[in-house]
């Protein structure tokens, strides 16, 4: 019954216990940071806007040709739809 492992430390020295506590604190802090980032809707929205902007523009900030073509197609379809509804 006088076994040092019965006190819940598993025979660890105080320094090892302190190191384990420090490691667990660091893991907990990382987890809290990850959860905070997931819950920060404003930052997520800003990141997505930046991502879309990066995909839609070239390195010098000009719109990519395929984006312009897609936008032109959408505008043309909208015009045809309005014209067709107006005609009916």
TORPA-4810 file (N, C-alpha, C, O; in nm, 3 decimals):
<nodes>
NODE_1_0.081_-0.119_0.000_0.000_0.000_0.000_0.085_0.125_0.000_0.033_0.233_-0.030_X
NODE_2_0.212_0.117_0.031_0.300_0.233_0.034_0.359_0.259_-0.103_0.455_0.335_-0.114_X
NODE_3_0.304_0.199_-0.209_0.353_0.214_-0.345_0.331_0.357_-0.394_0.223_0.413_-0.375_X
NODE_4_0.432_0.417_-0.458_0.419_0.555_-0.504_0.323_0.568_-0.621_0.276_0.678_-0.649_X
NODE_5_0.293_0.456_-0.692_0.200_0.463_-0.804_0.056_0.472_-0.758_-0.032_0.502_-0.838_X
NODE_6_0.029_0.447_-0.630_-0.108_0.453_-0.580_-0.156_0.596_-0.559_-0.275_0.619_-0.536_X
NODE_7_-0.065_0.693_-0.566_-0.107_0.832_-0.546_-0.151_0.899_-0.676_-0.178_1.019_-0.676_X
NODE_8_-0.159_0.825_-0.786_-0.209_0.878_-0.912_-0.103_0.941_-0.999_-0.135_0.987_-1.109_X
NODE_9_0.021_0.947_-0.955_0.126_1.010_-1.035_0.200_0.909_-1.120_0.278_0.948_-1.207_X
NODE_10_0.179_0.780_-1.096_0.247_0.677_-1.174_0.396_0.675_-1.150_0.471_0.631_-1.238_X
NODE_11_0.443_0.721_-1.036_0.586_0.720_-1.006_0.661_0.834_-1.071_0.783_0.828_-1.082_X
NODE_12_0.592_0.938_-1.116_0.657_1.050_-1.182_0.714_1.146_-1.078_0.664_1.158_-0.966_X
NODE_13_0.819_1.212_-1.118_0.878_1.314_-1.031_0.795_1.441_-1.042_0.719_1.457_-1.137_X
NODE_14_0.808_1.530_-0.948_0.734_1.658_-0.957_0.765_1.734_-1.086_0.677_1.800_-1.142_X
NODE_15_0.888_1.725_-1.133_0.925_1.793_-1.258_0.851_1.732_-1.377_0.807_1.804_-1.467_X
NODE_16_0.837_1.599_-1.378_0.764_1.533_-1.486_0.616_1.569_-1.482_0.553_1.591_-1.586_X
NODE_17_0.562_1.577_-1.363_0.421_1.615_-1.347_0.400_1.758_-1.398_0.304_1.786_-1.469_X
NODE_18_0.492_1.848_-1.360_0.482_1.987_-1.406_0.494_1.995_-1.558_0.425_2.074_-1.622_X
NODE_19_0.582_1.913_-1.616_0.598_1.912_-1.762_0.470_1.861_-1.829_0.429_1.913_-1.932_X
NODE_20_0.407_1.758_-1.771_0.281_1.706_-1.824_0.171_1.813_-1.817_0.095_1.831_-1.911_X
NODE_21_0.165_1.883_-1.704_0.065_1.989_-1.688_0.088_2.098_-1.791_-0.008_2.147_-1.852_X
NODE_22_0.212_2.137_-1.812_0.244_2.241_-1.911_0.204_2.196_-2.052_0.151_2.275_-2.130_X
NODE_23_0.231_2.069_-2.084_0.195_2.017_-2.216_0.043_2.015_-2.233_-0.009_2.049_-2.340_X
NODE_24_-0.029_1.975_-2.129_-0.176_1.973_-2.135_-0.232_2.114_-2.147_-0.330_2.136_-2.219_X
NODE_25_-0.172_2.209_-2.079_-0.216_2.348_-2.092_-0.197_2.398_-2.235_-0.283_2.466_-2.290_X
NODE_26_-0.083_2.363_-2.294_-0.055_2.405_-2.431_-0.156_2.342_-2.528_-0.206_2.409_-2.618_X
NODE_27_-0.187_2.213_-2.509_-0.286_2.147_-2.593_-0.423_2.211_-2.576_-0.496_2.231_-2.673_X
NODE_28_-0.458_2.243_-2.453_-0.587_2.306_-2.425_-0.593_2.445_-2.489_-0.696_2.482_-2.545_X
NODE_29_-0.485_2.519_-2.481_-0.481_2.652_-2.543_-0.497_2.642_-2.694_-0.567_2.722_-2.755_X
NODE_30_-0.431_2.542_-2.756_-0.446_2.521_-2.900_-0.590_2.487_-2.935_-0.644_2.536_-3.035_X
NODE_31_-0.653_2.403_-2.855_-0.792_2.364_-2.879_-0.884_2.484_-2.867_-0.973_2.502_-2.950_X
NODE_32_-0.863_2.566_-2.766_-0.944_2.687_-2.748_-0.925_2.781_-2.866_-1.022_2.839_-2.916_X
NODE_33_-0.801_2.797_-2.912_-0.774_2.882_-3.029_-0.846_2.831_-3.152_-0.903_2.909_-3.228_X
NODE_34_-0.845_2.699_-3.173_-0.913_2.641_-3.289_-1.063_2.661_-3.280_-1.128_2.695_-3.380_X
NODE_35_-1.119_2.642_-3.162_-1.263_2.662_-3.144_-1.300_2.809_-3.163_-1.403_2.840_-3.223_X
NODE_36_-1.218_2.899_-3.113_-1.242_3.042_-3.129_-1.241_3.079_-3.277_-1.325_3.157_-3.322_X
NODE_37_-1.146_3.025_-3.352_-1.139_3.054_-3.495_-1.263_3.002_-3.567_-1.314_3.068_-3.657_X
NODE_38_-1.310_2.884_-3.528_-1.430_2.828_-3.593_-1.554_2.911_-3.561_-1.645_2.919_-3.644_X
NODE_39_-1.558_2.971_-3.445_-1.676_3.048_-3.404_-1.670_3.194_-3.448_-1.769_3.267_-3.434_X
NODE_40_-1.556_3.238_-3.502_-1.541_3.376_-3.545_-1.594_3.391_-3.687_-1.520_3.378_-3.785_X
NODE_41_-1.724_3.418_-3.697_-1.791_3.423_-3.827_-1.736_3.537_-3.912_-1.719_3.521_-4.033_X
NODE_42_-1.709_3.650_-3.852_-1.659_3.765_-3.927_-1.525_3.732_-3.995_-1.506_3.763_-4.113_X
NODE_43_-1.434_3.670_-3.922_-1.304_3.634_-3.979_-1.320_3.530_-4.089_-1.252_3.536_-4.191_X
NODE_44_-1.410_3.434_-4.068_-1.434_3.333_-4.171_-1.488_3.398_-4.298_-1.445_3.364_-4.409_X
NODE_45_-1.581_3.491_-4.283_-1.638_3.559_-4.400_-1.530_3.639_-4.472_-1.523_3.637_-4.595_X
NODE_46_-1.446_3.710_-4.397_-1.339_3.787_-4.458_-1.241_3.696_-4.532_-1.193_3.730_-4.640_X
NODE_47_-1.211_3.581_-4.474_-1.119_3.486_-4.538_-1.179_3.433_-4.667_-1.108_3.418_-4.767_X
NODE_48_-1.309_3.404_-4.666_-1.373_3.354_-4.788_-1.379_3.460_-4.897_-1.361_3.429_-5.015_X
NODE_49_-1.405_3.584_-4.859_-1.405_3.693_-4.957_-1.267_3.706_-5.018_-1.254_3.720_-5.140_X
NODE_50_-1.164_3.701_-4.937_-1.027_3.710_-4.988_-0.995_3.593_-5.080_-0.929_3.610_-5.182_X
NODE_51_-1.042_3.475_-5.043_-1.018_3.356_-5.126_-1.087_3.369_-5.262_-1.028_3.339_-5.365_X
NODE_52_-1.211_3.414_-5.261_-1.285_3.432_-5.386_-1.218_3.540_-5.470_-1.204_3.526_-5.592_X
NODE_53_-1.178_3.648_-5.406_-1.110_3.757_-5.478_-0.981_3.706_-5.541_-0.950_3.740_-5.655_X
NODE_54_-0.906_3.624_-5.467_-0.781_3.570_-5.521_-0.807_3.479_-5.642_-0.732_3.481_-5.739_X
NODE_55_-0.915_3.401_-5.635_-0.946_3.311_-5.746_-1.002_3.386_-5.866_-0.987_3.341_-5.980_X
NODE_56_-1.065_3.502_-5.843_-1.131_3.575_-5.950_-1.040_3.677_-6.018_-1.076_3.732_-6.122_X
NODE_57_-0.923_3.703_-5.960_-0.835_3.803_-6.019_-0.697_3.744_-6.047_-0.656_3.644_-5.988_X
NODE_58_-0.628_3.809_-6.138_-0.491_3.769_-6.169_-0.398_3.828_-6.064_-0.441_3.898_-5.973_X
NODE_59_-0.269_3.798_-6.078_-0.171_3.848_-5.980_-0.165_4.000_-5.975_-0.135_4.058_-5.870_X
NODE_60_-0.195_4.066_-6.088_-0.191_4.212_-6.088_-0.326_4.276_-6.055_-0.342_4.397_-6.070_X
NODE_61_-0.422_4.195_-6.011_-0.550_4.247_-5.963_-0.658_4.261_-6.068_-0.768_4.307_-6.037_X
NODE_62_-0.629_4.223_-6.191_-0.730_4.233_-6.298_-0.818_4.108_-6.297_-0.772_4.000_-6.261_X
NODE_63_-0.946_4.123_-6.336_-1.035_4.006_-6.340_-0.984_3.902_-6.438_-0.932_3.936_-6.545_X
NODE_64_-0.999_3.777_-6.403_-0.958_3.668_-6.492_-1.055_3.663_-6.610_-1.174_3.689_-6.593_X
NODE_65_-1.005_3.629_-6.729_-1.092_3.624_-6.847_-1.211_3.528_-6.831_-1.321_3.559_-6.877_X
NODE_66_-1.190_3.414_-6.768_-1.301_3.319_-6.752_-1.409_3.374_-6.659_-1.526_3.341_-6.673_X
NODE_67_-1.369_3.458_-6.563_-1.467_3.520_-6.474_-1.547_3.624_-6.551_-1.669_3.633_-6.536_X
NODE_68_-1.479_3.701_-6.635_-1.549_3.798_-6.718_-1.646_3.729_-6.813_-1.758_3.776_-6.833_X
NODE_69_-1.604_3.618_-6.871_-1.691_3.544_-6.963_-1.814_3.491_-6.889_-1.926_3.499_-6.941_X
NODE_70_-1.795_3.436_-6.769_-1.907_3.384_-6.692_-2.002_3.497_-6.653_-2.124_3.481_-6.661_X
NODE_71_-1.949_3.610_-6.613_-2.033_3.724_-6.577_-2.110_3.774_-6.699_-2.228_3.807_-6.689_X
NODE_72_-2.043_3.779_-6.813_-2.110_3.821_-6.937_-2.222_3.726_-6.974_-2.328_3.769_-7.020_X
NODE_73_-2.200_3.598_-6.956_-2.303_3.499_-6.986_-2.423_3.517_-6.895_-2.538_3.508_-6.940_X
NODE_74_-2.398_3.541_-6.767_-2.508_3.563_-6.674_-2.589_3.687_-6.710_-2.712_3.685_-6.704_X
NODE_75_-2.520_3.793_-6.747_-2.590_3.916_-6.786_-2.672_3.891_-6.911_-2.787_3.934_-6.920_X
NODE_76_-2.615_3.821_-7.008_-2.688_3.792_-7.132_-2.811_3.706_-7.104_-2.917_3.731_-7.159_X
NODE_77_-2.797_3.606_-7.019_-2.912_3.521_-6.984_-3.020_3.603_-6.914_-3.139_3.583_-6.938_X
NODE_78_-2.980_3.694_-6.826_-3.077_3.778_-6.756_-3.152_3.867_-6.854_-3.273_3.884_-6.842_X
NODE_79_-3.080_3.923_-6.951_-3.144_4.009_-7.052_-3.243_3.929_-7.134_-3.355_3.974_-7.159_X
NODE_80_-3.203_3.810_-7.177_-3.293_3.725_-7.256_-3.415_3.687_-7.173_-3.526_3.688_-7.225_X
NODE_81_-3.398_3.654_-7.047_-3.509_3.618_-6.960_-3.606_3.734_-6.944_-3.727_3.716_-6.953_X
NODE_82_-3.554_3.854_-6.919_-3.639_3.972_-6.904_-3.713_3.999_-7.034_-3.833_4.026_-7.034_X
NODE_83_-3.642_3.992_-7.145_-3.704_4.016_-7.277_-3.813_3.913_-7.302_-3.921_3.948_-7.349_X
NODE_84_-3.786_3.785_-7.272_-3.882_3.678_-7.297_-4.006_3.695_-7.210_-4.118_3.675_-7.257_X
NODE_85_-3.987_3.731_-7.083_-4.102_3.753_-6.994_-4.183_3.876_-7.036_-4.306_3.876_-7.027_X
NODE_86_-4.115_3.977_-7.081_-4.182_4.099_-7.124_-4.265_4.074_-7.251_-4.372_4.131_-7.269_X
NODE_87_-4.213_3.988_-7.336_-4.278_3.956_-7.462_-4.404_3.872_-7.439_-4.500_3.883_-7.516_X
NODE_88_-4.405_3.790_-7.337_-4.517_3.699_-7.312_-4.636_3.766_-7.250_-4.738_3.701_-7.225_X
</nodes>
